[in-house]
């Protein structure tokens, strides 16, 4: 894919959403030096979660499949990109996505957190190309805000 970051998003059939309003007393993103740190971003779509529950391969009621969770992690990354843009105005200023931290609300027997967070990592690579290659943590947790299956935060270096 070629073009600007926003053109690549459009080629993927995506557009940046409005920056999600904080759920408590924090900012969606802050700048210090040449870095943007995003708050943890949920997979909100128009202010609502499209799915809730823990990630499991069991298919039990109240759970989210790993595949669906990876799609939701992509949405988290899209929301995080919107938060970054709100701070630096132009996505082409991104020099590097430095670090991604993904949290996966996991059933006790679920161990596929890296594959879930790949949803976010893959989108970042498609949008930012080589600048989207990053260090990453994929952490399993028992519960996330609003019963979200996933949450993603970014550290981005910009010029």
DASULPE-V275658 format. One record per pair of residues at least 24 apart in sequence whose ideal C-beta (glycine too) atoms are under 8 Angstrom apart, sorted by the first residue. I is the first residue (numbers start at 1). J is the second residue. D is the distance in whole Angstrom. If there is no record, write none. Layout:
# DASULPE-V275658
<<I	J	D> <I	J	D>>
This chain:
# DASULPE-V275658
<<1	126	7> <4	91	7> <4	92	6> <5	81	8> <5	91	4> <5	92	6> <5	94	7> <5	127	5> <5	128	6> <6	91	6> <8	126	6> <8	127	5> <9	78	8> <9	81	8> <9	127	6> <12	123	8> <12	126	6> <12	127	8> <14	78	6> <16	78	7> <16	81	6> <16	82	5> <16	85	6> <17	44	8> <17	45	7> <17	46	8> <17	78	7> <17	79	6> <17	82	5> <18	82	7> <19	79	8> <19	82	5> <19	83	5> <19	86	5> <20	44	5> <20	47	8> <20	79	5> <20	82	8> <20	83	8> <21	47	8> <23	145	6> <23	146	7> <28	83	4> <28	86	7> <29	83	4> <29	84	6> <29	86	6> <29	87	5> <30	87	7> <31	87	5> <31	88	7> <34	95	8> <34	157	6> <34	158	6> <34	159	7> <35	98	7> <35	155	6> <35	156	7> <35	157	6> <35	158	7> <36	83	8> <36	84	5> <36	87	5> <36	88	6> <36	154	7> <36	155	7> <36	156	5> <36	158	6> <37	153	8> <37	154	8> <37	155	5> <38	80	5> <38	83	5> <38	84	6> <38	153	5> <38	154	5> <38	155	8> <38	156	8> <39	83	7> <39	153	6> <40	101	8> <40	103	7> <40	145	8> <40	151	4> <40	152	7> <40	153	5> <41	76	5> <41	77	8> <41	79	4> <41	80	4> <41	83	6> <41	151	7> <41	152	5> <41	153	7> <42	76	6> <42	79	7> <42	144	7> <42	145	7> <42	146	6> <42	148	5> <42	150	8> <42	151	6> <43	72	4> <43	73	7> <43	75	4> <43	76	5> <43	79	7> <43	148	7> <43	149	8> <43	150	6> <44	75	8> <44	79	6> <45	75	7> <49	146	6> <49	147	8> <49	148	6> <50	75	8> <51	149	6> <52	146	7> <52	147	4> <52	148	7> <52	149	7> <53	105	7> <53	147	6> <53	149	6> <54	105	5> <54	106	6> <54	107	5> <54	110	7> <54	142	8> <54	143	8> <54	149	7> <55	104	5> <55	105	6> <55	106	5> <55	107	7> <55	110	6> <55	112	8> <55	116	6> <55	149	5> <55	150	8> <56	106	8> <56	107	4> <56	109	7> <56	110	5> <57	110	7> <57	112	7> <58	107	7> <58	109	8> <63	107	6> <64	149	4> <66	110	8> <66	112	5> <66	115	6> <66	116	6> <68	149	8> <69	104	7> <69	116	4> <69	119	7> <69	149	5> <69	150	6> <70	115	7> <70	116	5> <70	117	8> <70	118	6> <70	119	3> <71	119	6> <72	119	7> <72	148	8> <72	149	6> <72	150	5> <73	102	6> <73	104	8> <73	116	6> <73	117	6> <73	118	7> <73	119	3> <73	120	4> <73	150	5> <73	152	6> <74	119	4> <74	120	6> <74	122	7> <74	123	5> <76	102	8> <76	119	8> <76	120	6> <76	150	6> <76	151	6> <76	152	4> <77	119	7> <77	120	4> <77	121	8> <77	123	5> <77	124	6> <77	152	6> <77	154	8> <78	123	7> <80	120	8> <80	152	6> <80	153	7> <80	154	5> <81	124	8> <81	127	7> <81	154	8> <83	154	8> <84	154	7> <84	156	5> <84	158	8> <88	158	5> <91	127	8> <91	128	8> <93	158	4> <93	159	5> <94	128	6> <94	131	6> <94	156	6> <94	157	7> <94	158	5> <95	131	6> <95	157	5> <95	158	6> <95	159	5> <96	131	5> <96	133	8> <96	134	7> <96	156	7> <96	157	5> <97	124	5> <97	128	6> <97	131	7> <97	132	5> <97	133	7> <97	134	4> <97	154	6> <97	155	8> <97	156	5> <98	134	6> <98	135	7> <98	155	5> <98	156	6> <98	157	5> <99	134	6> <99	135	5> <99	136	7> <99	137	8> <99	154	7> <99	155	4> <100	124	7> <100	134	5> <100	135	8> <100	136	4> <100	137	8> <100	152	6> <100	153	7> <100	154	6> <101	136	7> <101	137	5> <101	139	7> <101	152	7> <101	153	5> <102	136	7> <102	137	7> <102	138	5> <102	139	7> <102	150	7> <102	151	7> <102	152	5> <103	139	5> <103	140	8> <103	141	5> <103	144	6> <103	150	7> <103	151	4> <103	152	8> <104	138	7> <104	139	7> <104	140	5> <104	141	7> <104	149	7> <104	150	6> <105	141	6> <105	142	7> <105	143	6> <105	144	5> <105	147	7> <105	148	7> <105	149	5> <105	150	7> <106	140	4> <106	141	7> <106	142	8> <110	140	7> <111	140	8> <113	138	4> <113	139	7> <113	140	5> <114	138	5> <116	150	6> <117	150	8> <117	152	7> <119	150	8> <120	152	5> <124	154	8>>
